[in-house]
Amino acid sequence: MLPKEDLLKPVENREALTRILDLAEQAIRTWEVVSSDFLSPPELMEAQAMFQKLTDVHIVTGGGYPQAERQRLAIARAELPLESDQIPLALLDVAGNFLFDSATHRDFLGSILGTGIVRDKVG
């Protein structure tokens, strides 16, 4: 399988990248495209650098729109075609009357997380 210890030596976000390597091994084993949770920019940069060293798998990133800060990885065997539209995403539509009480990003994110959705699942 993958040389996990060698790949994880230089990384700072060891826990997140260990999960991603587990997904890569799953993709190799099952011949299916697998997707990660949303990654922070540092995690994403380390993952991309790590996958540049591998020839068995390839990745594509996506977060719902081109300049998304938090993105997910789709991971597949090198022999399989892989495109960003293969990353499953679900959209939330938050509506309300914000004319007199304006809401901030923090308000929306706090409300979403308050429902029990974990941060890794939100872009």
Contacts in CASP RR format, 6 or more apart in sequence:
PFRMAT RR
TARGET T0000
AUTHOR 0000-0000-0000
METHOD contacts of the structure
MODEL  1
MLPKEDLLKPVENREALTRILDLAEQAIRTWEVVSSDFLSPPELMEAQAM
FQKLTDVHIVTGGGYPQAERQRLAIARAELPLESDQIPLALLDVAGNFLF
DSATHRDFLGSILGTGIVRDKVG
1 25 0 8 1.000
1 28 0 8 1.000
2 21 0 8 1.000
2 24 0 8 1.000
2 25 0 8 1.000
2 28 0 8 1.000
2 54 0 8 1.000
2 56 0 8 1.000
4 18 0 8 1.000
4 21 0 8 1.000
7 17 0 8 1.000
7 21 0 8 1.000
7 50 0 8 1.000
7 53 0 8 1.000
7 54 0 8 1.000
8 14 0 8 1.000
8 17 0 8 1.000
8 18 0 8 1.000
8 21 0 8 1.000
11 17 0 8 1.000
11 46 0 8 1.000
11 50 0 8 1.000
12 42 0 8 1.000
12 46 0 8 1.000
13 40 0 8 1.000
13 42 0 8 1.000
13 43 0 8 1.000
13 46 0 8 1.000
16 39 0 8 1.000
16 43 0 8 1.000
16 47 0 8 1.000
17 43 0 8 1.000
17 46 0 8 1.000
17 47 0 8 1.000
17 50 0 8 1.000
19 36 0 8 1.000
19 37 0 8 1.000
20 36 0 8 1.000
20 39 0 8 1.000
20 47 0 8 1.000
20 50 0 8 1.000
20 73 0 8 1.000
20 75 0 8 1.000
21 50 0 8 1.000
23 34 0 8 1.000
23 35 0 8 1.000
23 36 0 8 1.000
23 73 0 8 1.000
23 75 0 8 1.000
24 34 0 8 1.000
24 51 0 8 1.000
24 54 0 8 1.000
24 56 0 8 1.000
24 57 0 8 1.000
24 75 0 8 1.000
26 32 0 8 1.000
26 34 0 8 1.000
27 33 0 8 1.000
27 34 0 8 1.000
27 57 0 8 1.000
27 75 0 8 1.000
27 76 0 8 1.000
27 77 0 8 1.000
28 56 0 8 1.000
28 57 0 8 1.000
28 77 0 8 1.000
31 77 0 8 1.000
31 80 0 8 1.000
32 76 0 8 1.000
33 74 0 8 1.000
33 75 0 8 1.000
33 76 0 8 1.000
33 80 0 8 1.000
33 82 0 8 1.000
33 86 0 8 1.000
34 74 0 8 1.000
34 75 0 8 1.000
34 76 0 8 1.000
35 72 0 8 1.000
35 73 0 8 1.000
35 74 0 8 1.000
35 75 0 8 1.000
35 86 0 8 1.000
35 87 0 8 1.000
35 88 0 8 1.000
36 47 0 8 1.000
36 72 0 8 1.000
36 73 0 8 1.000
36 75 0 8 1.000
37 72 0 8 1.000
37 120 0 8 1.000
37 121 0 8 1.000
38 63 0 8 1.000
38 70 0 8 1.000
38 71 0 8 1.000
38 72 0 8 1.000
38 119 0 8 1.000
38 120 0 8 1.000
38 121 0 8 1.000
38 122 0 8 1.000
38 123 0 8 1.000
39 47 0 8 1.000
39 70 0 8 1.000
39 71 0 8 1.000
39 72 0 8 1.000
39 73 0 8 1.000
40 70 0 8 1.000
41 69 0 8 1.000
41 70 0 8 1.000
44 61 0 8 1.000
44 71 0 8 1.000
44 73 0 8 1.000
47 59 0 8 1.000
47 73 0 8 1.000
48 59 0 8 1.000
48 61 0 8 1.000
51 57 0 8 1.000
51 58 0 8 1.000
51 59 0 8 1.000
51 75 0 8 1.000
55 78 0 8 1.000
56 77 0 8 1.000
56 78 0 8 1.000
57 75 0 8 1.000
57 76 0 8 1.000
57 77 0 8 1.000
57 78 0 8 1.000
58 75 0 8 1.000
58 76 0 8 1.000
58 77 0 8 1.000
58 78 0 8 1.000
58 82 0 8 1.000
59 73 0 8 1.000
59 74 0 8 1.000
59 75 0 8 1.000
59 76 0 8 1.000
59 82 0 8 1.000
60 73 0 8 1.000
60 74 0 8 1.000
60 82 0 8 1.000
60 83 0 8 1.000
60 84 0 8 1.000
60 86 0 8 1.000
60 87 0 8 1.000
61 71 0 8 1.000
61 72 0 8 1.000
61 73 0 8 1.000
61 74 0 8 1.000
61 84 0 8 1.000
61 87 0 8 1.000
62 68 0 8 1.000
62 71 0 8 1.000
62 72 0 8 1.000
62 73 0 8 1.000
62 74 0 8 1.000
62 84 0 8 1.000
62 87 0 8 1.000
63 70 0 8 1.000
63 71 0 8 1.000
63 72 0 8 1.000
63 87 0 8 1.000
63 89 0 8 1.000
63 123 0 8 1.000
64 89 0 8 1.000
68 123 0 8 1.000
69 123 0 8 1.000
70 122 0 8 1.000
70 123 0 8 1.000
71 123 0 8 1.000
72 87 0 8 1.000
72 89 0 8 1.000
73 87 0 8 1.000
74 82 0 8 1.000
74 84 0 8 1.000
74 86 0 8 1.000
74 87 0 8 1.000
76 82 0 8 1.000
92 112 0 8 1.000
94 108 0 8 1.000
94 111 0 8 1.000
94 112 0 8 1.000
109 122 0 8 1.000
112 122 0 8 1.000
113 119 0 8 1.000
113 122 0 8 1.000
END
